[in-house]
């Protein structure tokens, strides 16, 4: 048997007796396990031993199973069939693992694996090419110093990084591995895409600038007329001018939304975080839009806005979020209604809510209101792009916050977002 195995004739299953002339079954097990060609050969050991220490000795020597003599032929066949099934399953698992390994090695995107100590433990061929050499064993901070690794326990895209002259879009996620923590980093080369998007954004910026200038001039003249620059105006003319001002503000919002959409599609919204007070930012947004609420015959109130709420964020972008939510509330609330802004702390976060007594949102539309081009009401009834709430979500998620909505048709809505307070930010 040993001669045949040495010649390459390895059987599917080997049955050995514990006691044999010259060599024992335990010794043969040890020999076969030390040979690479037979290291995984299923072995059944026949024995008259029943003591635990004897059984343990046989299993430690390399036997997969044992059968006590005397035995029933049916049991012997059943154990052999079990070993065959186990061997087949193991072979399938090894083939699958080898296939996955080949797939990962030859992915067109660069792929890295990082252990709990932030050392690179795997890099595929695309990664080695991207970094011009071997990176396994190096700290990820040395390999990708500008990569922002999130602490979120799920797959997540993070801001673009540059390696040499190439731009990569990283996706980072945890990978369970033998009870330890590992992180996978996939890097997609987006150099050409980002170049095209930058050119498109430049075009949008030029168009928006050319439109904004005359629009701002008309809006300014309208404001001056409403403030009495040409004297008191007849009531019908005054009402018409207020309508013109609302439409001009809507056009300005449309331009801003399209520009923000271009930035999101290109390289993100361009968050510039710093220490800020959410309360002060909310108050500014409320005062800026109070005139629109007054024109619409709405009561606008801010609750809890005097207490400082320190966060680490972009005040301009947070103001934009509050303004978008207030604009929506005013659009969808009939004259005589009210809009309330509330600030509160909860579990280390500051919660900003915008409540209205408007038309509300149907339950079927609630899951999609923060998606691109989603409209909570008939698009013909109120002007807009359907981008405002999507931009709200993008801005807040870029600040590691959350957004949400609660609404009932005919009774109004509550749109809210949360931001981590400075003292609790990771």
C-alpha positions in Angstrom: 0.0 0.0 0.0 2.8 2.4 0.9 4.6 1.6 -2.3 1.5 2.3 -4.4 0.8 5.6 -2.5 4.5 6.7 -3.1 4.0 6.0 -6.8 1.0 8.4 -6.9 -1.9 5.9 -6.6 -3.6 7.7 -3.7 -7.0 6.0 -2.8 -10.2 7.9 -1.9 -10.3 6.4 1.6 -7.8 4.3 3.6 -8.9 1.8 6.2 -6.1 0.8 8.6 -6.0 -1.7 11.5 -4.4 -0.4 14.7 -2.2 -3.6 15.0 -0.4 -4.8 11.9 2.9 -6.6 11.3 5.9 -4.3 11.3 4.1 -1.0 11.5 1.1 0.1 13.5 -1.8 2.0 12.1 -0.9 5.0 14.3 2.6 5.1 12.8 1.3 4.9 9.2 -1.1 7.7 10.0 1.7 9.9 11.2 3.8 9.0 8.1 0.9 9.8 5.7 0.1 13.1 7.3 3.7 14.2 7.0 3.5 13.6 3.2 2.0 16.5 1.2 0.3 14.1 -1.3 -1.5 12.2 1.5 -1.9 15.0 4.1 -5.7 15.2 3.4 -6.3 11.5 2.7 -9.4 10.3 4.7 -8.3 7.5 7.2 -10.5 5.2 9.2 -8.7 3.3 12.0 -10.0 -0.1 13.2 -9.2 -0.9 16.8 -10.0 -3.1 19.8 -8.9 -0.2 22.1 -11.7 1.6 23.9 -9.8 3.7 26.4 -10.2 7.4 25.8 -6.4 7.9 25.8 -6.0 5.3 23.0 -8.7 6.9 20.9 -7.2 10.4 21.4 -3.7 9.0 20.4 -5.2 7.6 17.1 -7.0 10.8 16.2 -4.0 13.0 17.0 -1.9 10.8 14.8 -4.1 11.8 11.9 -7.0 9.4 11.7 -10.3 11.0 10.7 -12.5 8.4 12.4 -12.2 5.1 14.3 -14.3 2.0 14.5 -14.2 -0.5 17.4 -13.8 -4.2 16.6 -15.8 -6.2 16.3 -18.0 -4.1 14.0 -21.0 -4.6 11.8 -20.3 -4.4 8.0 -23.2 -1.9 7.6 -21.5 0.5 10.1 -18.2 0.2 8.4 -19.8 1.1 5.0 -21.7 4.0 6.6 -18.5 5.4 8.1 -16.6 5.1 4.8 -19.4 6.9 3.0 -19.3 9.6 5.6 -15.6 10.1 5.1 -16.1 10.2 1.3 -18.8 12.9 1.7 -16.5 14.9 4.0 -13.6 14.7 1.6 -15.8 15.8 -1.3 -17.1 18.8 0.7 -13.6 19.7 1.6 -12.5 19.5 -2.0 -15.4 21.7 -3.1 -14.5 24.2 -0.4 -10.9 24.2 -1.4 -11.7 24.7 -5.0 -14.1 27.5 -4.2 -11.5 29.2 -2.0 -8.9 28.8 -4.8 -11.4 30.3 -7.3 -12.1 33.3 -5.0 -8.4 33.8 -4.5 -7.7 33.9 -8.2 -10.7 36.2 -8.7 -9.5 38.6 -6.0 -5.9 38.6 -7.4 -7.1 39.5 -10.9 -9.8 42.0 -10.1 -9.4 45.1 -12.2 -9.8 47.3 -9.1 -7.0 47.5 -6.5 -7.9 45.5 -3.4 -6.2 45.7 0.0 -6.9 43.9 3.3 -5.9 45.5 6.6 -5.7 43.8 10.0 -6.7 45.2 13.4 -3.2 46.7 13.8 -3.6 48.6 10.5 -1.1 46.5 8.6 -1.7 45.4 5.0 -2.1 41.6 5.0 -3.3 41.2 1.4 -2.9 43.2 -1.9 -3.9 41.9 -5.3 -2.1 42.5 -8.6 -3.9 45.7 -9.4 -2.9 47.1 -6.0 0.7 46.2 -6.5 0.6 47.9 -9.8 -1.1 51.0 -8.4 1.5 51.4 -5.6 4.5 50.3 -7.8 5.6 47.5 -5.5 4.8 45.2 -2.6 2.7 46.7 0.1 1.9 43.7 2.3 3.3 44.2 5.8 3.3 48.0 5.6 1.0 50.3 7.7 -2.1 51.5 5.7 -1.3 55.0 6.9 2.0 54.9 5.1 0.5 53.4 1.9 -2.5 55.7 1.8 -1.9 58.6 4.1 -5.0 60.6 2.9 -7.5 57.7 3.3 -10.2 58.4 5.8 -11.1 55.0 7.4 -14.7 55.2 8.8 -15.6 53.5 12.0 -19.0 52.4 10.7 -19.5 48.6 10.8 -20.8 48.3 7.3 -19.7 48.8 3.7 -19.1 52.5 3.0 -17.8 54.8 0.3 -15.3 57.4 1.4 -13.8 60.5 -0.3 -11.5 60.1 -3.3 -7.8 59.8 -2.8 -4.9 60.4 -5.1 -2.0 58.0 -5.7 0.6 59.5 -8.0 -1.3 61.0 -10.9 -4.3 58.7 -10.6 -7.5 59.3 -8.6 -9.3 56.4 -6.8 -12.7 56.1 -5.3 -12.4 53.9 -2.1 -15.0 51.6 -0.7 -14.2 50.3 2.8 -15.9 47.6 4.8 -15.3 45.1 7.6 -14.4 41.5 6.9 -14.9 38.8 9.6 -11.8 36.6 9.8 -11.3 33.9 12.4 -12.8 36.0 15.1 -10.5 38.9 14.4 -11.2 42.3 12.8 -10.1 43.0 9.3 -10.9 45.8 6.8 -11.2 45.5 3.1 -10.4 48.5 0.9 -11.4 48.5 -2.8 -10.0 51.3 -4.9 -11.6 52.0 -8.3 -9.6 54.1 -10.7 -11.9 57.1 -11.5 -9.2 59.4 -13.0 -11.0 59.7 -16.4 -14.4 60.0 -14.8 -13.4 62.8 -12.4 -11.7 64.7 -15.2 -14.9 64.6 -17.3 -17.0 65.5 -14.3 -14.7 68.4 -13.4 -15.2 69.8 -17.0 -18.9 69.4 -16.7 -19.0 71.1 -13.3 -17.0 74.0 -14.8 -19.6 74.3 -17.5 -22.5 74.2 -15.0 -20.7 76.9 -12.9 -20.3 79.2 -15.9 -23.9 78.8 -16.9 -25.1 79.2 -13.3 -23.0 82.3 -12.8 -24.3 83.9 -16.0 -27.8 83.2 -14.9 -27.3 84.2 -11.3 -26.0 87.7 -12.0 -29.2 89.0 -13.8 -31.4 87.0 -11.5 -29.8 88.6 -8.4 -30.2 92.0 -10.0 -33.9 91.5 -10.7 -34.4 90.1 -7.2 -32.7 93.1 -5.7 -34.9 95.6 -7.7 -38.0 93.7 -6.6 -37.0 93.9 -3.0 -36.3 97.6 -3.3 -39.7 98.2 -4.8 -41.4 96.2 -2.1 -39.6 98.3 0.5 -41.0 101.5 -0.9 -38.1 102.8 -3.1 -40.7 104.2 -5.6 -43.2 105.1 -3.0 -46.2 103.2 -1.8 -47.5 100.8 -4.4 -51.1 99.9 -5.0 -52.1 96.7 -3.2 -52.6 94.7 -6.4 -49.1 95.7 -7.7 -47.6 94.9 -4.3 -49.1 91.4 -4.4 -47.9 90.9 -7.9 -44.3 91.9 -6.9 -44.5 89.4 -4.0 -45.4 86.7 -6.4 -42.5 87.7 -8.6 -40.1 87.6 -5.7 -41.3 84.1 -4.7 -40.7 82.9 -8.3 -37.3 84.5 -8.4 -36.3 82.8 -5.2 -37.6 79.5 -6.6 -35.4 80.0 -9.7 -32.4 80.7 -7.4 -33.1 77.5 -5.5 -33.3 75.5 -8.8 -29.9 76.8 -9.8 -28.4 76.0 -6.5 -29.9 72.5 -6.5 -28.5 71.7 -10.0 -25.1 73.0 -9.0 -25.1 70.9 -5.8 -26.2 67.8 -7.9 -23.2 68.4 -10.2 -20.9 68.6 -7.2 -22.3 65.4 -5.7 -21.9 63.5 -9.0 -18.4 64.9 -9.4 -16.5 64.7 -6.1 -18.9 65.2 -3.3 -20.4 68.4 -1.9 -17.1 69.8 -0.7 -17.6 69.7 3.1 -15.3 72.1 5.0 -15.8 71.1 8.6 -14.8 73.3 11.6 -16.1 74.0 15.1 -19.6 75.6 14.8 -22.8 76.2 16.8 -25.8 74.6 15.2 -28.2 76.9 17.1 -26.6 80.0 15.7 -26.7 78.5 12.2 -30.4 77.5 12.5 -31.3 81.0 13.8 -29.6 82.6 10.7 -31.6 80.3 8.4 -34.9 81.0 10.1 -34.4 84.8 9.9 -33.3 84.6 6.3 -36.5 82.8 5.3 -38.9 84.6 7.7 -40.0 87.1 5.0 -41.1 84.2 2.7 -43.1 82.7 5.6 -44.7 86.1 6.3 -45.7 86.5 2.7 -47.3 83.2 2.8 -49.3 84.0 5.9 -47.5 81.5 8.0 -46.3 81.6 11.6 -42.6 80.7 11.9 -41.1 79.8 15.4 -37.8 78.5 16.6 -37.7 76.5 19.9 -34.5 75.6 21.8 -32.5 77.8 19.4 -30.8 79.9 22.1 -28.8 77.1 23.8 -25.4 76.6 22.1 -25.1 73.2 20.3 -21.4 72.7 19.4 -20.7 70.3 16.5 -17.8 69.8 14.0 -19.3 70.7 10.6 -19.6 73.0 7.7 -21.9 75.9 8.8 -22.7 76.9 5.2 -23.9 73.4 4.3 -25.9 73.0 7.5 -27.5 76.4 6.9 -28.4 75.1 3.4 -30.0 72.0 4.9 -32.1 74.0 7.3 -33.1 76.4 4.5 -34.1 73.5 2.2 -36.3 72.0 4.9 -37.9 75.3 5.8 -38.5 76.1 2.1 -40.3 72.7 1.7 -42.4 73.3 4.8 -43.5 76.7 3.6 -44.2 75.5 0.1 -46.6 72.7 1.3 -48.3 74.6 4.2 -51.4 76.6 3.3 -51.8 80.2 4.5 -52.7 80.4 8.2 -50.6 77.4 9.1 -47.4 77.3 11.1 -43.8 76.0 10.8 -41.8 75.2 14.0 -38.1 74.5 14.3 -37.0 72.5 17.3 -33.5 71.8 18.7 -32.9 69.1 21.3 -30.1 66.8 22.5 -30.5 63.0 22.4 -27.8 60.3 23.1 -24.9 62.6 22.3 -26.5 64.1 19.2 -28.3 67.3 18.5 -31.6 66.8 16.7 -33.0 69.6 14.5 -36.6 69.2 13.5 -38.8 71.2 11.1 -42.5 70.7 11.7 -45.3 72.1 9.6 -49.1 71.9 9.5 -49.1 71.4 5.7 -50.6 68.8 3.3 -48.4 66.0 4.6 -46.8 63.1 2.8 -48.5 59.8 1.8 -47.2 56.8 3.7 -46.1 55.1 0.4 -43.9 58.1 -0.5 -42.1 58.3 2.9 -39.4 55.7 2.1 -38.3 57.6 -1.1 -38.5 61.3 -0.2 -34.7 61.5 0.3 -33.9 59.9 -3.0 -33.0 61.8 -6.2 -35.9 63.5 -8.0 -38.4 62.1 -5.5 -41.5 64.2 -5.1 -43.8 63.8 -2.1 -46.7 65.5 -3.9 -47.9 66.0 -7.4 -45.0 67.6 -9.3 -47.4 70.0 -11.1 -48.7 71.5 -7.9 -45.5 73.0 -6.6 -42.3 74.0 -8.5 -39.1 72.2 -7.7 -36.5 69.7 -8.9 -37.0 67.0 -6.4 -33.3 67.3 -5.5 -33.5 69.4 -2.3 -34.1 66.5 0.1 -31.5 64.3 -1.7 -29.0 67.1 -1.1 -30.1 67.3 2.6 -29.3 63.6 3.0 -26.0 63.9 1.2 -24.9 66.8 3.4 -26.0 65.2 6.7 -24.5 61.8 5.9 -21.2 63.6 5.1 -21.3 64.9 8.6 -21.9 61.4 10.0 -25.5 62.3 10.9 -28.9 60.8 10.1 -32.1 62.1 8.5 -35.7 61.1 8.9 -39.3 62.0 8.3 -42.7 61.5 9.9 -45.9 62.6 8.2 -49.6 62.2 7.9 -51.6 63.4 5.0 -53.6 66.5 5.9 -51.9 66.9 9.3 -48.4 68.0 8.4 -44.9 66.6 8.5 -41.8 66.5 10.6 -38.4 66.4 8.8 -35.4 66.0 11.1 -31.7 65.5 11.1 -29.1 64.6 13.7 -25.5 65.6 14.1 -23.0 64.3 16.6 -22.1 66.8 19.3 -18.4 67.8 19.4 -17.8 66.1 22.7 -19.1 62.7 21.3 -17.6 62.8 17.8 -15.3 59.8 17.2 
